């Protein structure tokens, strides 16, 4: 499988589109794979991140997969369920959309208890693995530990969880929010030889620098969507506050977009 082969060696960037148009443009730029973003999708629907129903997410996955010829990894959040058997049922639905990979995370959206208890979190990853294996689809499973973005930035606990997720069947490990060289190198070493995904949501490293640390996969989460929203909001605020339209002069020419989206 093309997507699985990308994880075998080297380092690749897997940016995150939020709709069919952004997916097609990223594929045209030559990125070998794409990943959905729960945040970017939610904002496009006028919703908060993690506030989109399962059926809407499944429809979104089908849209992105159909829009491009490169592999698509699904940001499948926490599997849209708590109990492992329910996570498994939803993973089967996600696999049926045609995605090449998907991730399951351990955050709860509960500030008091931001991560699922260890044993339950592991069981949820194991259930996702079993669902994928039963499907025969060869979808690559990523295990995500969210402590660094969920209010529990404990590197030792994060590594303990990632190792357990690998033992439960995750084939790629991901701890969004780690960003220092020492943190990244420690995670890469702890789960080797399995590949590690690093989230590049700000300008804290370059692709060559992350590759040198042993990172195999780089994604950007909702950062591209936030960048697009920044341009939109700056231009709209200028119109609303000043009655001027200078911000509109920075837009991509219509002819360029029409050419990019030409059928065929």
C-alpha positions as CSV (number, residue, x, y, z in Angstrom):
1,X,0.0,0.0,0.0
2,X,1.3,3.4,-0.9
3,X,0.5,5.0,2.4
4,X,2.1,2.3,4.4
5,X,5.3,2.5,2.3
6,X,5.7,6.2,3.1
7,X,6.2,5.3,6.7
8,X,8.9,2.8,6.0
9,X,11.8,5.2,5.8
10,X,12.6,8.9,5.4
11,X,10.3,11.7,6.3
12,X,7.2,13.1,4.6
13,X,4.8,16.0,5.1
14,X,1.1,15.2,5.2
15,X,-0.7,18.5,5.3
16,X,-4.3,18.8,6.4
17,X,-7.0,20.2,4.0
18,X,-10.5,21.1,5.3
19,X,-12.5,20.7,2.2
20,X,-12.3,19.2,-1.3
21,X,-10.8,22.4,-2.9
22,X,-8.0,22.6,-0.3
23,X,-7.4,18.9,-0.7
24,X,-7.0,19.1,-4.5
25,X,-4.7,22.1,-4.3
26,X,-2.4,20.3,-1.8
27,X,-2.3,17.2,-3.9
28,X,-1.4,19.3,-6.9
29,X,1.5,20.8,-4.9
30,X,2.9,17.3,-4.8
31,X,2.3,16.2,-1.2
32,X,2.3,12.4,-1.2
33,X,-0.5,12.0,1.3
34,X,-3.1,14.2,3.1
35,X,-4.8,14.1,6.5
36,X,-8.2,15.5,7.5
37,X,-8.4,18.0,10.3
38,X,-11.2,17.9,12.8
39,X,-10.7,21.5,13.7
40,X,-10.6,22.7,10.1
41,X,-13.7,20.8,9.1
42,X,-15.6,22.0,12.2
43,X,-14.8,25.7,11.5
44,X,-15.9,25.3,7.9
45,X,-19.2,24.1,9.2
46,X,-19.4,27.0,11.7
47,X,-18.9,24.6,14.6
48,X,-16.2,24.3,17.4
49,X,-13.6,21.6,17.1
50,X,-14.8,18.2,18.5
51,X,-18.4,19.4,18.0
52,X,-19.3,17.6,14.8
53,X,-21.4,14.5,14.6
54,X,-20.1,11.1,13.4
55,X,-22.3,11.1,10.3
56,X,-21.0,14.5,9.2
57,X,-17.4,13.3,9.7
58,X,-18.0,10.2,7.7
59,X,-19.5,12.2,4.8
60,X,-16.4,14.6,5.0
61,X,-14.0,11.6,4.8
62,X,-15.8,10.4,1.7
63,X,-15.6,13.9,0.2
64,X,-11.9,14.2,0.7
65,X,-11.1,10.7,-0.4
66,X,-13.1,11.3,-3.6
67,X,-11.4,14.6,-4.3
68,X,-7.8,13.3,-4.6
69,X,-5.7,10.4,-5.8
70,X,-3.3,10.4,-2.9
71,X,-3.8,8.5,0.3
72,X,-5.9,10.2,3.0
73,X,-5.5,9.8,6.7
74,X,-8.5,10.4,8.9
75,X,-8.4,12.5,12.0
76,X,-11.0,10.3,13.7
77,X,-10.7,12.1,17.0
78,X,-11.6,9.7,19.9
79,X,-13.6,7.3,17.7
80,X,-16.8,9.1,18.5
81,X,-17.4,6.8,21.4
82,X,-16.0,5.8,24.8
83,X,-16.5,2.1,25.1
84,X,-14.0,0.0,23.1
85,X,-16.7,-2.0,21.3
86,X,-18.4,1.3,20.1
87,X,-15.0,2.7,19.0
88,X,-14.6,-0.5,16.9
89,X,-18.0,-0.1,15.3
90,X,-17.3,3.5,14.3
91,X,-13.8,2.6,13.0
92,X,-15.5,0.0,10.7
93,X,-17.6,2.9,9.3
94,X,-14.5,5.1,8.8
95,X,-12.6,2.3,7.0
96,X,-15.5,1.9,4.6
97,X,-15.0,5.6,3.4
98,X,-11.8,4.6,1.7
99,X,-9.3,6.3,4.0
100,X,-5.7,4.8,4.0
101,X,-5.2,5.5,7.7
102,X,-6.9,6.8,10.8
103,X,-6.0,8.0,14.2
104,X,-7.6,7.3,17.6
105,X,-6.8,9.8,20.4
106,X,-7.1,9.5,24.2
107,X,-8.5,12.9,25.1
108,X,-11.9,13.2,26.8
109,X,-12.8,16.9,26.4
110,X,-13.2,16.9,30.2
111,X,-10.9,19.5,31.7
112,X,-11.0,17.7,35.1
113,X,-9.9,14.4,33.5
114,X,-8.5,15.3,30.1
115,X,-7.3,11.8,29.2
116,X,-9.0,8.4,29.4
117,X,-7.7,6.1,32.1
118,X,-4.7,4.2,30.9
119,X,-6.3,0.8,30.6
120,X,-9.4,2.1,28.9
121,X,-7.3,4.2,26.5
122,X,-5.3,1.1,25.5
123,X,-8.4,-1.0,25.1
124,X,-9.8,1.6,22.7
125,X,-6.7,1.4,20.5
126,X,-6.8,-2.4,20.6
127,X,-10.5,-2.3,19.6
128,X,-9.7,-0.1,16.6
129,X,-6.9,-2.4,15.6
130,X,-9.2,-5.4,15.7
131,X,-11.8,-3.6,13.7
132,X,-9.3,-2.7,11.0
133,X,-7.9,-6.2,10.8
134,X,-11.4,-7.7,10.5
135,X,-12.1,-5.3,7.6
136,X,-9.1,-6.6,5.6
137,X,-8.6,-3.0,4.3
138,X,-5.0,-2.6,5.4
139,X,-5.7,0.8,7.0
140,X,-2.8,2.2,9.0
141,X,-3.6,2.9,12.6
142,X,-2.1,5.9,14.5
143,X,-2.3,6.0,18.2
144,X,-2.4,9.6,19.6
145,X,-1.7,10.7,23.2
146,X,-3.1,14.2,23.7
147,X,-1.6,15.2,27.1
148,X,0.5,18.0,25.7
149,X,-2.5,19.8,24.2
150,X,-5.1,18.7,26.7
151,X,-3.5,20.2,29.8
152,X,-1.3,17.2,31.0
153,X,2.1,17.8,29.4
154,X,3.8,14.8,31.1
155,X,6.4,13.3,28.8
156,X,6.9,10.1,30.8
157,X,3.1,9.4,30.8
158,X,2.9,10.3,27.2
159,X,5.6,7.8,26.3
160,X,4.1,5.1,28.5
161,X,0.8,5.6,26.6
162,X,2.4,5.6,23.2
163,X,4.3,2.4,23.9
164,X,1.2,0.7,25.1
165,X,-0.7,1.9,22.0
166,X,2.0,0.4,19.9
167,X,1.7,-2.9,21.8
168,X,-2.1,-2.7,21.2
169,X,-1.6,-2.4,17.4
170,X,-0.9,1.2,16.6
171,X,1.5,1.4,13.7
172,X,2.3,5.1,14.0
173,X,2.6,7.1,17.2
174,X,1.6,10.8,17.6
175,X,1.8,13.1,20.6
176,X,0.6,16.5,19.3
177,X,2.1,19.4,21.2
178,X,5.7,18.1,21.7
179,X,8.0,20.5,20.1
180,X,11.4,20.7,21.7
181,X,14.3,18.7,20.2
182,X,14.7,16.7,23.4
183,X,11.0,15.8,23.6
184,X,10.8,14.8,20.0
185,X,14.0,12.8,20.1
186,X,13.0,11.0,23.3
187,X,9.6,10.0,21.8
188,X,11.2,8.8,18.6
189,X,13.7,6.7,20.5
190,X,11.1,5.3,22.9
191,X,8.8,3.9,20.2
192,X,11.5,2.9,17.6
193,X,11.4,1.4,15.1
194,X,7.7,2.5,14.7
195,X,7.2,5.9,12.9
196,X,6.4,9.0,14.8
197,X,4.1,11.9,13.6
198,X,5.0,15.4,14.7
199,X,2.5,18.3,14.6
200,X,4.0,21.4,13.0
201,X,1.4,24.0,13.9
202,X,3.9,26.9,14.3
203,X,7.3,27.8,13.0
204,X,9.4,25.8,15.5
205,X,11.4,23.5,13.2
206,X,12.0,22.7,9.5
207,X,11.4,19.5,7.7
208,X,15.1,18.7,7.5
209,X,15.5,19.3,11.2
210,X,12.6,17.0,12.1
211,X,13.9,14.4,9.7
212,X,17.3,14.5,11.4
213,X,15.6,13.8,14.7
214,X,14.1,10.6,13.2
215,X,10.6,11.9,12.6
216,X,8.9,10.0,9.8
217,X,5.7,12.0,9.3
218,X,4.8,15.7,9.7
219,X,1.2,17.1,9.8
220,X,0.0,20.6,10.4
221,X,-3.4,20.0,12.0
222,X,-5.7,23.0,11.7
223,X,-2.8,25.4,11.0
224,X,-3.5,25.8,7.3
225,X,-7.2,26.4,8.0
226,X,-6.3,29.0,10.6
227,X,-4.0,30.7,8.1
228,X,-6.8,30.8,5.5
229,X,-9.2,32.2,8.2
230,X,-6.6,34.9,9.1
231,X,-6.6,36.3,5.6
232,X,-10.4,36.1,5.4
233,X,-10.9,37.9,8.8
234,X,-8.3,40.6,8.1
235,X,-10.0,41.5,4.8
236,X,-13.5,41.3,6.2
237,X,-12.6,43.4,9.3
238,X,-11.0,46.0,7.1
239,X,-14.3,46.4,5.1
240,X,-16.4,46.4,8.3
241,X,-14.2,48.8,10.2
242,X,-12.8,51.1,7.5
243,X,-14.9,50.7,4.4
244,X,-11.8,50.0,2.4
245,X,-10.9,46.9,0.3
246,X,-7.1,46.8,0.2
247,X,-7.1,43.3,1.7
248,X,-8.9,41.9,-1.3
249,X,-5.9,42.7,-3.5
250,X,-4.0,39.8,-2.0
251,X,-6.5,37.2,-3.1
252,X,-5.5,34.4,-5.5
253,X,-6.5,35.4,-9.0
254,X,-9.8,33.7,-10.2
255,X,-8.1,32.5,-13.3
256,X,-5.5,30.6,-11.2
257,X,-8.1,28.9,-9.1
258,X,-10.3,28.1,-12.1
259,X,-7.3,26.5,-13.8
260,X,-6.4,24.5,-10.7
261,X,-9.9,23.1,-10.5
262,X,-10.3,22.4,-14.2
263,X,-12.0,19.1,-14.8
264,X,-10.1,16.3,-16.3
